[in-house]
């Protein structure tokens, strides 16, 4: 057993250590690269008061451009990000809502970074229910 350790592990230990260090440095460079960008359609949810209704046609889906650290195929079986607009305290009339990166809810643990939202704003008209 001592002979095995001496021959295979301790012989040329400095070259083996350099090889491990180089492999670690290459791994850091590869791991640090940003992932590819993808454009994904996600649902747009509008929350309104039970006394109001939406009168105009509003988009049900929006497009986001996102980057994920590692894409393992598609996002099958995983929860996609969602966009929710809260207009529960809004009154009657037209409301222009800016869709920012902060309005997108991203599930934790997926390593997703949102880059762009399209459209950047939507107009929602509310009317009081009689």
Residue frames relative to the residue before (quaternion, step in Angstrom):
aa qw qx qy qz dx dy dz
X 1.0000 0.0000 0.0000 0.0000 0.00 0.00 0.00
X 0.6548 0.5023 -0.3098 0.4722 3.58 1.00 -0.86
X 0.6247 0.5383 -0.3349 0.4558 3.53 1.06 -0.73
X 0.6297 0.5378 -0.3237 0.4576 3.60 1.03 -0.81
X 0.6643 0.4951 -0.3009 0.4723 3.57 0.92 -0.91
X 0.6723 0.5063 -0.2980 0.4504 3.55 0.90 -0.92
X 0.7208 0.4579 -0.2639 0.4485 3.61 0.86 -0.92
X 0.8093 0.3380 -0.1554 0.4545 3.58 0.73 -1.00
X 0.7594 0.3710 -0.2193 0.4874 3.58 1.01 -0.61
X 0.7791 0.3684 -0.1942 0.4686 3.57 0.85 -0.88
X 0.5830 0.5676 -0.3856 0.4352 3.58 1.16 -0.38
X 0.8309 0.0228 -0.0943 0.5479 3.58 -0.82 1.08
X 0.1223 0.8434 -0.5141 0.0970 3.58 0.97 0.81
X 0.6312 0.5422 -0.3479 0.4320 3.60 1.05 -0.67
X 0.6480 0.4944 -0.3240 0.4803 3.64 1.01 -0.69
X 0.6427 0.5162 -0.3208 0.4666 3.57 1.02 -0.76
X 0.6449 0.5138 -0.3154 0.4697 3.57 1.01 -0.78
X 0.6423 0.5068 -0.3210 0.4770 3.61 0.99 -0.79
X 0.6404 0.5234 -0.3245 0.4589 3.62 0.97 -0.79
X 0.6568 0.4931 -0.3106 0.4785 3.61 0.96 -0.81
X 0.6476 0.5146 -0.3175 0.4636 3.59 0.99 -0.80
X 0.6606 0.4948 -0.3078 0.4732 3.61 0.92 -0.82
X 0.6346 0.5164 -0.3315 0.4698 3.58 0.98 -0.76
X 0.6488 0.5140 -0.3138 0.4652 3.60 0.99 -0.79
X 0.6544 0.5050 -0.3136 0.4673 3.61 0.96 -0.84
X 0.6474 0.4969 -0.3206 0.4809 3.61 0.94 -0.81
X 0.6313 0.5298 -0.3320 0.4589 3.60 0.98 -0.78
X 0.6421 0.5211 -0.3243 0.4593 3.61 0.99 -0.79
X 0.6603 0.4979 -0.3132 0.4669 3.60 0.95 -0.80
X 0.6781 0.4802 -0.2998 0.4687 3.59 0.86 -0.86
X 0.6732 0.4993 -0.2945 0.4592 3.59 0.93 -0.85
X 0.6863 0.5157 -0.2790 0.4303 3.58 1.07 -0.70
X 0.5286 0.6317 -0.4245 0.3759 3.61 1.19 -0.23
X 0.4646 -0.6620 0.4958 0.3164 3.59 -0.99 0.75
X 0.5151 -0.6519 0.4692 0.2992 3.53 -1.13 0.68
X 0.6592 -0.5036 0.3661 0.4217 3.55 -1.26 0.12
X 0.4436 -0.6706 0.5260 0.2772 3.55 -1.24 0.53
X 0.0582 -0.7820 0.6202 0.0202 3.55 -1.10 0.75
X 0.2965 -0.7079 0.6114 0.1930 3.52 -1.20 0.66
X 0.0208 -0.8093 0.5836 -0.0634 3.55 -0.67 1.17
X 0.3287 -0.7105 0.5843 0.2140 3.57 -1.07 0.75
X 0.0404 -0.7955 0.6044 -0.0153 3.55 -0.84 1.05
X 0.5730 -0.6081 0.4151 0.3599 3.60 -1.14 0.50
X 0.2548 -0.7226 0.6245 0.1516 3.53 -1.23 0.71
X 0.0928 -0.7991 0.5938 0.0121 3.56 -0.63 1.16
X 0.1236 -0.7766 0.6155 0.0532 3.56 -0.93 0.97
X 0.1742 -0.7781 0.5987 0.0757 3.55 -0.75 1.09
X 0.0083 0.7938 -0.6065 0.0445 3.57 -0.70 1.15
X 0.6337 -0.5214 0.4143 0.3936 3.54 -1.30 0.38
X 0.5749 -0.6003 0.4256 0.3577 3.59 -1.14 0.53
X 0.6316 0.5231 -0.3283 0.4687 3.61 1.29 -0.17
X 0.7081 0.4146 -0.2342 0.5214 3.60 1.30 -0.19
X 0.1009 -0.7574 0.6376 0.0985 3.51 -1.36 0.38
X 0.4714 -0.6483 0.5172 0.3000 3.55 -1.22 0.53
X 0.2482 -0.8158 0.5090 0.1170 3.58 -0.68 1.10
X 0.7316 0.3831 -0.2511 0.5050 3.60 1.01 -0.61
X 0.5748 -0.5640 0.4503 0.3855 3.54 -1.28 0.23
X 0.0933 -0.8018 0.5899 0.0187 3.53 -0.68 1.09
X 0.5566 -0.6062 0.4286 0.3727 3.59 -1.07 0.56
X 0.3162 -0.7522 0.5465 0.1884 3.54 -1.00 0.82
X 0.7596 0.2335 -0.1429 0.5899 3.57 1.27 -0.35
X 0.1100 -0.7514 0.6443 0.0906 3.55 -1.22 0.57
X 0.3925 -0.6952 0.5461 0.2538 3.54 -1.28 0.32
X 0.0630 -0.7663 0.6378 0.0450 3.52 -1.05 0.81
X 0.2733 -0.6996 0.6288 0.2010 3.51 -1.22 0.58
X 0.0199 0.8207 -0.5670 0.0678 3.53 -0.64 1.13
X 0.2363 -0.7243 0.6301 0.1501 3.47 -1.33 0.43
X 0.1152 -0.7809 0.6121 0.0475 3.51 -0.93 0.90
X 0.5844 -0.6137 0.3963 0.3532 3.55 -0.96 0.86
X 0.7878 -0.0284 0.0443 0.6136 3.59 0.89 -0.91
X 0.1892 -0.7669 0.6040 0.1056 3.58 -0.70 1.09
X 0.0751 -0.7692 0.6336 0.0364 3.54 -0.63 1.10
X 0.7740 -0.1938 0.0882 0.5963 3.53 0.34 1.27
X 0.7277 -0.3367 0.2958 0.5193 3.56 -0.99 -0.84
X 0.6102 -0.5481 0.4223 0.3860 3.52 -1.30 -0.16
X 0.1871 0.8151 -0.5287 0.1452 3.58 1.08 0.68
X 0.8286 0.2147 -0.1738 0.4870 3.53 -1.01 0.88
X 0.6758 0.4371 -0.3005 0.5118 3.56 1.24 0.03
X 0.5375 -0.6278 0.4577 0.3279 3.54 -1.15 0.58
X 0.3453 -0.7275 0.5578 0.2010 3.55 -0.90 0.98
X 0.5967 -0.5218 0.4380 0.4241 3.57 -1.21 0.26
X 0.1798 -0.7698 0.6018 0.1134 3.59 -1.21 0.47
X 0.2499 -0.7368 0.6078 0.1587 3.53 -1.31 0.44
X 0.0305 -0.8023 0.5952 -0.0335 3.56 -0.69 1.12
X 0.1543 -0.7615 0.6256 0.0706 3.54 -0.94 1.01
X 0.1977 -0.7930 0.5695 0.0881 3.58 -0.71 1.07
X 0.0706 0.7944 -0.5960 0.0930 3.58 -0.43 1.28
X 0.2500 0.8102 -0.5006 0.1745 3.58 1.09 0.60
X 0.7388 0.3824 -0.2340 0.5032 3.59 1.05 -0.58
X 0.5029 0.6759 -0.4136 0.3452 3.59 1.27 0.05
X 0.4099 -0.7083 0.5257 0.2323 3.55 -1.18 0.64
X 0.7422 -0.3826 0.3000 0.4613 3.54 -1.33 -0.21
X 0.6264 0.5557 -0.4080 0.3638 3.54 -1.24 0.50
X 0.6486 -0.5074 0.4037 0.3986 3.51 -1.39 -0.09
X 0.0959 -0.7807 0.6173 0.0181 3.54 -0.98 0.94
X 0.1954 -0.7590 0.6124 0.1036 3.57 -0.75 1.08
X 0.0845 -0.8105 0.5796 -0.0079 3.54 -0.60 1.19
X 0.3075 -0.7351 0.5780 0.1763 3.56 -0.82 1.04
X 0.2338 -0.7487 0.6059 0.1331 3.54 -0.90 0.98
X 0.0362 -0.8118 0.5818 -0.0347 3.54 -0.29 1.30
X 0.6903 -0.4475 0.3541 0.4448 3.53 -1.29 0.04
X 0.6303 0.5504 -0.3306 0.4365 3.59 1.16 -0.57
X 0.6472 0.5296 -0.3313 0.4369 3.59 1.16 -0.45
X 0.5966 0.5337 -0.3614 0.4782 3.60 1.28 -0.04
X 0.2270 -0.7588 0.5978 0.1237 3.56 -0.85 1.02
X 0.1240 -0.8011 0.5851 0.0227 3.55 -0.66 1.16
X 0.4466 -0.6738 0.5065 0.3000 3.61 -0.83 0.90
X 0.4676 -0.6874 0.4811 0.2780 3.55 -0.98 0.82
X 0.7666 0.3991 -0.2786 0.4189 3.52 -1.22 0.51
X 0.6204 0.5561 -0.3562 0.4231 3.62 1.21 -0.07
X 0.3758 -0.7498 0.4725 0.2708 3.59 1.21 -0.30
X 0.3891 0.7266 -0.4727 0.3117 3.57 1.08 0.75
X 0.1086 -0.7611 0.6376 0.0484 3.55 -1.04 0.91
X 0.2921 -0.7569 0.5626 0.1587 3.58 -0.74 1.09
X 0.2098 -0.8102 0.5405 0.0867 3.59 -0.78 1.06
X 0.8077 -0.0322 0.0671 0.5848 3.61 0.90 -0.96
X 0.1979 -0.7384 0.6324 0.1255 3.53 -1.31 0.52
X 0.0149 -0.7927 0.6089 -0.0254 3.57 -0.93 0.95
X 0.5048 -0.2502 -0.8026 0.1962 1.71 -1.33 2.10
X 0.5736 -0.6162 0.4274 0.3296 3.54 -1.22 0.50
X 0.7953 0.0385 -0.0300 0.6043 3.60 1.21 -0.44
X 0.1594 -0.7580 0.6257 0.0924 3.52 -1.24 0.59
X 0.2843 -0.7284 0.5975 0.1778 3.54 -1.24 0.59
X 0.0454 -0.7934 0.6064 -0.0273 3.55 -0.76 1.11
X 0.1766 -0.7853 0.5880 0.0798 3.55 -0.78 1.07
X 0.1588 -0.7946 0.5840 0.0481 3.55 -0.81 1.10
X 0.0704 -0.7687 0.6350 0.0299 3.54 -1.18 0.71
X 0.4894 -0.6638 0.4860 0.2893 3.53 -1.03 0.85
X 0.4106 -0.6924 0.5390 0.2477 3.56 -0.97 0.89
X 0.4212 -0.7224 0.4814 0.2626 3.63 -0.78 0.99
